Amino acid sequence: MKRHLVLSARVLFLAAFLSASLVLFPAALPFAAEPLKIGILAPLSGPFAAGGASFVQAATLAVEQANAEGGALGRRIDIVVSDTEGRVDVARSETLRLISREGVNALVGAYLSEETMGVMEMASARKTLLIVPVAATAEVTDRIRQERGRYRNVFRVAYSIPQWAETLAAFLKERRTVRYAFVGTGIRWNRELGNALGKAAARHGIAVSYEGYYSPGNPAFDPVAVAAAGSGADIVLLGDPGKNSLSFLKRFRELSPDLPVLSVGGALGDARLVPSLPLTGPLYVQAAAWKGSSPSATAYVDRFEKRFGAAPVGYSDTLPYDAVTVLVAAWRKAGSAEWEAVADALEKGSFPGVAGLYRFDDSHQAIWGAGADALRGTVIRWERDGGRIVFPPR
């Protein structure tokens, strides 16, 4: 019960979104024209609802900040929120409804890779600008690269699967890892990440000792936890951004109290969970940004905590926040909300965000990695008094 209440705290924010969608910020400021509308597609129910809640909170904060700075094009900015339920069919139908009935000027979403591909198809067919804030599947950029004319409306601020794998491999190398286990929920991006990480780690002479997955809806933790604990790994990478990650971690700690665990982001980045986390062994969490990683990240965390009463998790909120921020900046730079003009601005410009300076390559992928001009991300280690940044080395 205690765990349920802790995890539910973030989801309480969703009470305002029990209907299919809700337009936020109605006529609060005396702007001269009709508002610009951003459609937000996030899972507000199901196993990834906690991530969807922080997604919506971040988008809300970003739009409030933008309106406080004068909106864009002389117009207030509203968001229209839709619950995708983490389902492809719902994400597709909600995308169509947001475009056709709500008249949104652009979309930010979705969350899971599976549903994002459906959103991408519908948005491209209707030539509506789409910013992808979380989903990491390589298929997004593969399609843009192969059919640029069809998908020129799609940009991704999140790190791609190959970029994600390289970051994780660099962390493992810095920790002098010889063997690792990769476990987590059996969804598309996670399996892709497990495969990409195996290749990236091998280039550093690091081997995978075990790879296993459990169902997100009806998870059977024991077989995976037992196999990972007995695999001879130096560290276990936990690929589960949802609420099941805490349950898996607790079960795993019963089997292996001391083995380091690295969460690839999500629910385990929630500071409110720290009192319930089993910290007998090192627990690391990957994030796009963290308080102290930069002045802009610190300012964002302070604003988020003041607005919502809890610190952001650094993944399912930070990236959506930056997606909205980049979109608004592109509207301003383009001097227009027409998707082609905005796409041109995004292709040619650079845009500051919480995680750093966003630039997009030829496949409309934000540039993350180890280069001097790349977005880096960060890894923190949980301790009883908070999260301490441990990577990249400072």
N, C-alpha and C positions, 0 to 999 in steps of 0.2 A: 504494500500500500504506500509506504514512504517513497519508494522508487517511482511509483506511478504518479504521485503528487508532484515530485520534483520534475519529472519529465513533462507533466502537464502544464507547468507554470508558463513555459514558452508558448504553448498552444492556446492559452487563455486569450491571447491577443486575437485569435480567430473568431471570437464571438461576434464580432462585427461583420463577419463574412459568411454567415450561415446561408444567405441566399446565393443564387448562382453567381452573381457578381454584384459589385457595389462601386459606385463612382465616389471617389474621395475628394475632399476639398471643394465642395460646391459653393461657388460664388462668394468666396471669402474675401477676395481682394478686388479693388476697382480697376481691373484691367479693361482695355478698350474693346477687345474682340472676344469671340468665342474661344473657349480654352482649347489648348492642345491636349489630346488624350493619349495616354500610354496604356496599352493592354498588358496586364501582368498575369502570366500563366504559371501557377505553382500548385503543388499538391497540398491542399489544406485538410485532407482526410487520408486515412490509410497509414501504412508503416513509415512514410517519410513526411508526415504532417509537421513534425517539429522543424525540419528543414524548410518546409513551405512557410511556416509561421515567421521564421527569421528572415526569409526571402522577402515577404510582404512588409515586415517592419523596416527593412533596409530601404526598399523602394519608397516607402512612405517618407522616411527621413530624407532621402535624396531629393524628392519632389518638394518637400517643405523647404529645404535649403535653397533649391532653385527658385522657388516662388519668392522667398525672402530676398533673393538677389535680383528680382525683377522678372522672373519667368523667362520666356524666350519669344522672340519676334513680337514683343509687346502683348503677349498673351499669357494668361495663367496656365499652369500645367495641372491636369488632373490625372489620376490613375483609376483604371477600371480593373478590378481584381476578379479572376476566375479560378475556380478549383478544378484542377485537372484530374484529381484523385490518383495521380500516378499512372493513369491508363491512357494508352495511345488513342483509343476511339474517342474518349472524352476530350483529350487535348485537341484533337482535330476538330471536333464539333464546336468546342469553345473558341478556337481560333477563328473559325468561320463566323460565329456569332459576334465576336468582338469587332471583327472587320465590317460585317454587313449590317448588323443592328446597332452596335454601339458607336460605330464610326471612328474607331481609334486611328490615330495618325502613325503609330508605330507599336511594335510588340517587344516585350522583354520576357523571355522564357525559352524552354520550360526548365525542368529540373532534371529528370532522368533522361538518359540518352534516347531510350525507346520513344518516349512521348515527344521529345524535341524533334526527332526526324519527321513525325507526323505534322508538327507545327510548322516546320520548315517547308514542307510540301504545300500546305495550305497558304502560308504567307507568300511564297514565291508565285503561286498561281494567281493570287490577288495583288501582286506587286506592292506588298506592304513591308516596310523596313522591319527587320527582325534582329535584335541583339541577343545572342545566346550567352547567359551569364554563368551557367554551372555545367551543363552537359559537356562531356569531354570526348565522346567518340570521334575517331578519326574520320568517320564517314561524312561528318559535316564539312570539313575542309576538302576532303576528296571530291565531293560533289561540286563544290564551288570551283575547284581547280579544273575539273573535267567539263563542266557546263557553266562557265562563268556568266554567260548571258542570261541563263535561266535563274541563277542563284546570286546575282550581283547584289540583291537586297539583304543578304545574310552576312552578319559579322559576329565573331565570337571574342568576348573579353576573357573568358575562362581559359585555363591552360588546356591544351590538347592532351590526349593519351600519351603520345610520344614525349611531349615536354614534361608531363607529370612523371613518367617513368624515368626520364633522365635526372630529374630533381631527386627522386627517391634513391636512385642508384648512387648519386653523388653523396647523399647523406650516409648510405650504407658504407661507401668507400671511406668517408671521413671517419666513420666509427670503426673502421678496420674489420668489417664483417666478412666472414668466410662463407657462411651458409645462412639462409633466411627461409622462413615459411611465409606464404601468402594465403590468407584466409578471408572469408567474408560472405556477404550476401550475394546470391547467384543472379545478379542482374547484368545487363549487357556491358555497361562501361567497366564493371569490376572484372569481368572475364577478359575483356580487352586489355585492361591495365595489368592484370596478372601475366598475360602473354608478353606485352611490351616490356614489362619490368624484367622478365626473365632474359630477354635479349640485351637490354641495357646493362643489367648487372653482370652478365657474362663478359661484356667488353671490359669490365674492371676485374675479372677473375673471380666474381662472386657467384656462387651456385645456389639454386633453389632446392631446399630439402623436402618441401611439401607444398602442395597447392590444393586447396579444397574450399567448397562453398556450401552454404545452407540457404534454405528458402526464406525470402523476406516475409512471406505471409504466415508460414507455419514452420518456423525454424527448428531444426533438430541440431542443437549445438554440440552434443556429446561426441559424436564420431569425429567431427572436425577438430574440436578442442583436444581430444585424446591424441589424434594423429599429429597435430601440430606440436604438442608438448613432447611427444616421443620422437620427433624427427631429427633431433640433433642440431636444430637451428640456433644461431646466435641471437636472433631477434625474430619476432613475429610481426608481420605487417597486417593490420586489420582493415579490410576494405568494406566498411559499412557506415554510411553517413546517418543511418536512422537510429531509432530508439533501441533496436535489438543489440547494438554494439555494447551497451552497458551490461546487458544480460550475458552476452558471450564473454566479455572481459571478466566478469565475476566467476563464471564457470571455469574459464581458463586459469585464473589465479588459484583456484582450488587444486588444480593439477600441477601448475608450475608457478609458484609464488614469486620467483626472482627473475624470470626471463623477461628482458625488455620487450615492450609492445609499442608499435608505432601505428596510430590511427591516421588514415589518409584524410581525415577531416570530417566535420559533421557534428553529431550530438556530443561526442566526447570532448569537443572544444568548449562546451558550456560550463562556465565557472561555477554555476549553481550545483553542478554534480560533484564537485571536488570532495565534499564531505562524505559522499557515498562511494567514491572511487577506491578500489583496492590498490594502494600505492606501495605494496611490499617490494615490487620491482619497478624499474623505470617505466614511465608511461609518457610517450611522446605524441604530439598532435601536429599534423601539418596544417598550415593556414596560408591564405594569400597574403595576409598582413596581420600584425599583432601590435598591441600597445608597446611603444618603445622602438619599433622597427623603423619608424620615420616620424617626423613631426606631423605629417598629414594623417598617418595611421593613429597616432595618439589623439589628435583632435577629433577624429572620427569616433574612436572608442568612447571618448568623454561625452560627445553629443549623443551617441547611441544609449549609453548608460543613463544619462540624464533623462532622455525621452522615454525609455522603456523600462528603466529600473533594473537592468541587468546588462552585463557586458556582452558584446557580440562574440560569436564563435569563430569568426575569422575566415569562414568559408562560404556557407550558404547565405550569409548576409553581406559580407564584404564585396563579393563579386557582383551580386545584383545591385548593390549600391553604386559600384563603379560603372555597371552597365547603364543605369539611368543617368548618371553624371556625364558619361561619355556621350550618350544620345543627346542630352540637352545642349552640351557644348557643341556638338555637330550641327544641331539646328541653328544655334547662334552663328557659327562659323559660315554655314551655307547661306544664311539669311533667308531660309525657306524651309518648309516642312515637306516639300515634295521629295519622294524617296530617292530619285536619281541625283538630285542636288546634294542630299545628305550623304548618299553613298560616295559621291565624288569627294566631299569634305573628309569623310572617314578614311578614304583611300590615300589622301594626300597629307593629312594632318597628324598631329600628335596631341594627346589629350591627357592631362593630369588626373590621377585618381588616387584612392587610398593606397593601393598596392604599388603605385609608381606611375611612370609615364607610358601611356598606351599608344603603340604604333601597330599597324596591321600590315602583314605581308601580302603577297599576291593571292593567297587563298583566304584572305580576310581573317586570318588568325592573329590575335594579339601575340606579340613576341615575348615569350617567357624563356628563361634558360640561364646559362652561365655567362653570357656575353656582357660587355660593359653597358650596352644600351638595353639590355633585356630586363623584364620584370623577373624578380628572383623568388618571391614567396619566402616562407620562413617555417621553421619547426620549433615548437616549444616543448619543454618538459614540465609536467605538472608536479608541483610540490604543494604542501599543505597551505602555504601562504600565497599561492598563485602560480602563474605560468612564467617560466624563465626561458628566454630565447637561447637556443643552443645551435641553430644553423640558419643561414650560413655563418661560419665563424666570424666573430666581430673583433 
